[in-house]
Amino acid sequence: MVELVTSKGRIVIQLKPEQAPKTVENFLRYVEDGFYDGLIFHRVIDGFMIQGGGFDVQMQQKPVRAPIENESKSGLANKAMSLSMARTADPHSATAQFFINLVDNPYLDAQGDQWGYAVFAEVVEGEEVVREIARVETGSLGFHENVPLESVIIQSAKRLKVN
């Protein structure tokens, strides 16, 4: 499990290493390196998802490690409160950015030979915090759209000890 302490409150996520081992390992490396501390949720679309893990409060992108293999064909679905890796049009381009689905988004799942967005965790505490982030006012900043007008900061991301 990983705890994200944000400027809006605490979110606890349960990782899914059995279904998405490479994605979980990648995410945990970023967590353990302190990579996410001080980054923001930079793209918020109420009724769809909230995305973070790439930009600081000045909207400067943080350098990342090499992309990972897409694990979207694991059987996990992009359902409400699941976490998936963000990527470009290249299916194997995910690095550090992730998003939390606000609703079921089945069209983001792998379909036949088409790659989807790899689900690797789910929110188990703090759904109300996720919904509060989803309701923030957004606007455009440079070529970025749906940027919160008031920064929603990931103050810390840490692995929780599970008994």
C-alpha positions in Angstrom: 0.0 0.0 0.0 1.1 3.6 -0.6 -0.1 6.7 1.1 -0.4 10.0 -0.9 -0.6 13.0 1.4 -2.0 15.8 -0.7 -2.9 19.4 0.0 -6.5 18.3 -0.1 -6.0 15.3 2.2 -4.8 11.7 2.5 -5.3 9.0 -0.2 -4.3 5.3 0.4 -3.9 3.0 -2.5 -3.6 -0.8 -2.7 -1.1 -1.9 -5.3 -1.8 -4.9 -7.6 1.6 -6.6 -8.0 0.2 -9.9 -9.0 -1.5 -8.5 -12.1 0.9 -5.6 -12.9 4.3 -6.5 -11.5 6.5 -4.3 -13.7 4.2 -1.3 -13.3 4.0 -1.7 -9.5 7.8 -2.1 -9.2 8.3 1.1 -11.3 5.8 3.1 -9.3 7.3 1.9 -6.0 10.8 3.0 -7.2 9.5 6.5 -7.8 7.8 6.5 -4.4 10.9 5.2 -2.6 13.1 7.8 -4.4 10.8 10.6 -3.1 10.1 11.5 -6.8 6.4 12.4 -6.2 7.0 14.7 -3.2 6.1 18.2 -4.1 4.6 17.4 -7.5 1.0 18.3 -8.4 -2.1 16.9 -10.0 -1.7 18.8 -13.2 -4.7 17.6 -15.2 -8.2 17.4 -13.6 -11.3 16.5 -15.6 -14.3 16.0 -13.3 -16.4 13.0 -14.5 -13.2 11.4 -16.0 -9.9 11.4 -14.1 -7.3 13.3 -12.1 -3.7 13.0 -13.3 -0.4 13.7 -11.5 3.2 12.6 -11.0 5.0 14.6 -13.6 5.0 18.4 -12.9 6.0 20.7 -10.1 4.0 23.8 -9.0 5.7 25.9 -11.7 4.5 23.3 -14.3 8.1 22.2 -14.9 8.3 18.6 -15.9 10.5 16.4 -13.7 13.1 14.1 -15.4 12.0 10.5 -15.4 13.5 7.0 -15.9 13.1 4.9 -19.0 9.5 3.9 -20.0 8.1 0.6 -19.0 6.3 -2.2 -20.8 2.5 -1.8 -21.0 0.7 -4.2 -18.7 -2.8 -3.2 -19.7 -3.7 -6.8 -20.8 -3.6 -8.0 -17.1 -7.4 -8.3 -16.7 -7.6 -5.2 -14.4 -10.2 -2.6 -15.6 -10.1 1.2 -15.6 -13.0 1.4 -13.1 -13.8 4.2 -10.7 -11.0 4.8 -8.1 -8.5 2.6 -10.0 -5.0 4.0 -10.7 -3.5 3.7 -14.2 -0.3 4.8 -15.8 -0.5 7.8 -18.1 1.3 7.5 -21.5 1.5 9.0 -24.9 0.2 7.4 -28.1 3.1 4.9 -27.8 1.6 2.1 -25.7 5.0 1.4 -24.1 5.8 5.0 -23.1 4.6 5.2 -19.4 7.1 6.5 -16.9 6.0 8.3 -13.7 2.7 9.9 -14.4 -0.5 8.2 -13.2 -4.2 9.0 -13.1 -7.0 8.1 -10.8 -10.2 7.1 -12.7 -13.3 9.0 -11.3 -15.8 6.8 -13.1 -15.7 3.5 -15.0 -13.7 4.2 -18.2 -13.9 0.8 -20.1 -12.7 2.4 -23.3 -9.3 2.9 -21.7 -8.9 -0.9 -21.2 -7.0 -3.1 -23.7 -9.4 -4.3 -26.5 -8.3 -7.2 -28.6 -4.9 -6.4 -30.0 -5.2 -2.7 -29.0 -3.3 -1.6 -25.9 -5.0 0.2 -23.1 -3.9 2.1 -20.0 -2.3 -0.2 -17.4 -4.2 -0.4 -14.1 -1.9 -1.1 -11.2 -3.7 0.0 -8.0 -7.0 1.2 -6.4 -7.9 3.8 -3.9 -8.9 2.1 -0.6 -9.0 5.2 1.6 -9.6 8.9 0.7 -12.2 8.6 -2.1 -13.7 11.8 -0.8 -10.3 13.5 -1.2 -10.1 12.2 -4.8 -13.6 13.6 -5.5 -12.7 17.0 -3.9 -9.6 17.2 -6.2 -11.9 16.5 -9.1 -14.1 19.5 -8.3 -11.3 22.1 -8.3 -11.5 25.0 -10.8 -9.3 24.5 -13.8 -8.1 26.5 -16.8 -5.3 26.5 -19.4 -1.7 27.2 -18.8 0.4 27.5 -21.9 -0.5 24.4 -24.0 -1.7 22.5 -20.9 -5.5 22.3 -20.4 -7.5 21.3 -17.4 -4.9 22.6 -15.0 -6.1 23.3 -11.5 -6.0 27.1 -10.9 -4.9 26.4 -7.3 -2.2 23.8 -7.1 -3.2 20.4 -5.7 0.2 19.2 -4.3 1.3 15.7 -3.5 3.1 16.6 -0.3 4.5 13.1 0.2 4.2 9.6 -1.2 5.3 6.7 1.0 5.0 3.0 1.2 3.0 1.8 4.1 4.0 -1.2 6.2 1.3 -3.9 5.9 0.8 -6.3 8.8 
